[in-house]
Amino acid sequence: MDEYRKALTVWYNHSKRELPWRDSHDPYNIWVSEVILQQTRVRQGLEYYHNFLKKFPNVRILAEAKEEEVLKVWQGLGYYSRARNMHHAAKTILAQYEGEFPEDYISIRNLKGIGDYTAAAIASIAFSLPYAVVDGNVFRVLSRLFGIPTTIDSSAGKKEFYSIAQMMLDTSRPGESNQALMELGAILCLPDQPSCLNCPLMKKCYAFANQSVSEFPVRSKQAKQKGRYLNYLYLYNEEHIFLEKREDKDIWRNMYQFPLIETSDPFSAEEVANSDAWITLLANLNFTLEIISPEIIHLLSHQRLHIRFFTIRLNDAKHPDHLLVAGKAEISRYPVPKPIENFLIQMGH
Ligand code: SF4
C-alpha cells in the first residue's frame, strides 16, 4: 500500500483545490465544513461555510444561539436536520466538555448528527487519529482501484470498504491521507468519464487496466448478475500454446481463448479436473498440471465471471487435434478476452 500512498500524497500536494478548511486543524471549522458539504456542492457550500462561521465563530456561540438563528443561516441549504443536530451537539459540547471539542473518536461519534464518516473526518484531520473516512468518493475510488465486486450498499460491502480504506490510510498523516483519497474522487475519479490519464494511480488501477471503469462501484441492483464459472486450460509445450475460437453467441464471440470448461456452479479445482470435459480433452496426452490460479472475478454489465486458469504443460508433441496451434511468438496477434490477455502478460507473453 505504500506505493499507493506515496503517489497519492505527491499528487494531492500538487493538485488539491485551495479550500478555506484545508490545512485547518480546528475541529469546529472542520465539523462545520463536513456537515455543510454532506449534501451540497463545494461552490454552494463555500458561501454557507463563511456565513456560518461569521455568525457562529465557535461552539459556545453556536450553543447559545436560538434555533431560529441557526436555521436562518442554513436557509436554502436544505436538510435542516443537519443544522438542528449541530445546534444540539454544540449544546452537548458546552455542557459536557466546557465548550472544548472532544478529542477522541467515540466521544465525537456520540454527538448528535455525527456518523462514522464525519467522526472519522474530524478525528483524523483535527486530531491526527488513525480513522479512515469512507464517503461516496472513497467508495468509487477504492472499488475501481482494486476491482472490488462487493456491493457498496450492503452491510458486508461497507465493512469490506472500511477495512480496505483503513489499510490505505497513512497513519502518520491520517488527515492528509483521507483528504487526498476524497479529493481524487472529487476531481479525477468522477462517476462519469473519470480523468484516468491524469490519475496518479492509473498504473495500479484494476478498472483502468481492465477497461471496466463504468462497472464500478457495484450497487445492489446489479447484484443479481448471473454468475458463471470459467475454467481455462492453458495448454502449452516448448513452442506452442493451444487455442480455440469462441463461437458461442454470448460474450467474446469470435475471439480466441484457451480450452474452456464452464460450469454453472462453483466447482472445486478437483471437481473440474475429474469432469468428463477434462478427461475427454486430455485423454491419451502426456501432461503435467503445474499451477491452478486463484479465482479472478471479472465483471461484465450483467454477468459476474469467476475465472480460473489451469496451467498444463504438454510433455511431448501430442495435443488435442481440434485446437488451434499458436506459436508463442505470435500469440499476441490473436484477439483474446481481457482476462486472458492479462494472464498471458503475467506468463511473459
Ligand atoms: S485510473 Fe481512473 S478509475 Fe482508476 S482510480 Fe484513477 S481515475 Fe479512478
Residues whose N, C-alpha, C, O or C-beta is under 5 A from the ligand:
A	BS01	SF4	V141 R144 L145 L188 C189 P194 S195 C196 C199 L201 M202 C205 A207 F208 V213
